């Protein structure tokens, strides 16, 4: 049961971390980033994510430094969360989503208006992708 819970949590974190980059890359008609001949199978490295965001959003050097700090903090918090066996699967997932939401808001606040527009598009694609690839008992929310 614990092993299954950890696998579900790992899958959810991979989707939430990797989705904006996989979707954004495919929408740019480029090949997905691959390492060792396959897809990346762990939480994205904050430096790699910063490089990807720099390319997509044309971040300044100052923005790059701040974004990488945010991503590193997010990464550390998620690693700590993964090690916390006292939380239920749902509590762990909720906290993980809160960490991502906070980090996303902090990154968005650093961006200029053009970058924010592109960021919002990337986030919308991530949400679409997550709904299209969601597994489990829950259904995505109906269109409004």
N, C-alpha and C positions, 0 to 999 in steps of 0.2 A: 504494500500500500504506500509506504513512504517512497519507495523507488519510483512508483508510478506518479506520485505527486511531484517528485523532483523532475521527472521527465516532462510532465505537463508544464511545469514552471519554466523549465529550460526552453521548451518550444515557444511559450508565450513571450519570453524575453528575447529570443532570437527574432521573432516576428516583429516585435516592437522596436528593436534596435536596428535590424537589417532592412526592414521593409522600405523605408524612404529611399535607401540607396539602390536597392534592386529595382524598384519601380521607376525611380528617376533615371537610372541608367538605361532601362529598356525604352523609356519614352524619349531618350536622347538618341535612339538607334545605335547604341553602343553595346558592346559585350559586357555582361556582368563581371564585376571584379572577382577573380578567382585566384586561389593560392594553392600550390601543390596539385594542380590539375583538377580541382573541385571547388565547390562552394565553401565559403568560410563557415566553420561549424562552432563558433563560440562568440561571446560578446565582442563586438567590434572594438578594436583598439582606439582609444581616444585620439591618438595622433593620426591614425588612418582616417577616422571620421572627420577630423578637422581638415585634413587634406582634401577629402571629398567635398566637404562643404565649401572650402576655399575655391575649388574649381567651379562648383555649381553656382555659388553666390558671389564670387569674386570678392572674398573677404580681404580687408586691409590687414597689415601685419599686426596692428593693435587688436583688431577683431579676432584674428587667428589665436593670439595668446589668450584672450578672454574666453573664447569658445572652447579651446582645449582645456582650460581650467574647469569650466562648467562640465564638460564631458568626462573629465577625470574624476571629479567629485561624484557625478552620477554613477560612473563605473564602480567606484569604491563603495558607494552606498548599496548598489545592487549586489556586489560581491558579499558584503556583510549580510545582506538580506538572505542570500542563498545559504549562508551558513547558520542562520537562525532557525533551528529545528523546533523552537517553541511555538512558532506561528502556524496556523492552519493554512492550507493551500489558498483559500480565498483571501485571508488576511495578507498573505505574502503577495498575492497577485495585486490586491488593492494598493498596498504600499509601493509596489514596483511601478504601478501606473501613476501614482502620485509623484514619485521620483522623476519619471519621464515628463510628466506634465509641468513640473517645476522647472526642470532643465530646459524644456522647449520654450517656456515663457521667458526664461533668462536669456536664452540665445536670441529669441525674436526681439527682445528689448535692445539688443546691441546693434541691430540691423537698421540700415536706412530704408526709406519707403519702397524703393525698387527691390531691394533684397527681401524685405518683408513680404512683398507680393509673391516673389518666387518661393519663399519659405512656406507661405500659406498654401501654395499650389502643391508643394512637396508633401506637406502634412495631409492635405486632402487626399492625395494619391495613396499615402500610407494607410489612411483610414479605409479607403476603398479596397486596397489590397488586403488589409487585415480582415475585412468582412468577407471578401471573396475566398479567403483561405482559412476561415475560422472552422475549427473542428470541435465537436462536442455537442452537448445538449442544447446550448443556447442558440437562438437564431438571431441574425442581425436585425436591427430595428427596421420596421417597415418604412418605405419612402414617405416623406411628408408632402 
